[in-house]
């Protein structure tokens, strides 16, 4: 294990995860009058980041790996902001019908966020098509992994988990909580955790097997770090640890109360 090829990328992922989540939570929990401006500036940054990923994809260097990683986070942060501000969600913006069961409950829940999921999928398709067969896929892989982690978390919340971790959800999206399943430890969460741990172990082995301080070591370590954090966030869903407290600093005083 090398300092610059493995340890530094993991530190970068941890700091970026903490600060970017807090920044999005802060922007989404401000006054609604600020939403259009926040989305506009974030969208401008996301557009530049898309171009950055496409250009950096042709350069398999350590610097380009970091550039692709941060550019993917900017695009992801913009998309998350469009959802948390309520600008792009789904056709259904009402609480769940207590009588809904089975397929109807699932379709109702999907209708609360389907537009946003399709938007993310469209961006992923664009990234894959523009970076296909290039030397540096770090940005595209990071974005795809974030999408997979999001879908996994949403499905587990729908089925039901012991800890909902909903502290940073803005007040205008509180109706989404009615679609969460009962507080229970479900087999789906256990299977998800096993899959994520297996993925993290595999990525970690690839990173360690790469030449020290190389592009491959840095790129794979960045992806491994994100996968490991995704597994940790799913562990938080199973434990009575309020991980939302990690970003209390980013929430307005009225929501902290």
Buried (B, 14 or more C-beta within 10 A) or exposed (E): EBEBBBEBBBEBBBEBBBEBBBBBBBBBBBEEEEBEEBBEEBBEBBEEBBEBBBBBBEBBBBEBBBBBBBBBBBBBBBBBBBBBBBBBBBEBEEBBEEEBEEEEBBEBBBBBBBBBBEBBEEBBEBBBEBBEEBEBBBBBBBBBBBBBBBEBBBBBBBBBBBBBBBBBBBEBBEEBEBBBBEEEBBEBBEEBBEEBBEBBEEBBEBBBEBEEBBBBBBBBBBBBBBBBBBBBBBBBBBEEEBBBEBBBEBBBEEBEE
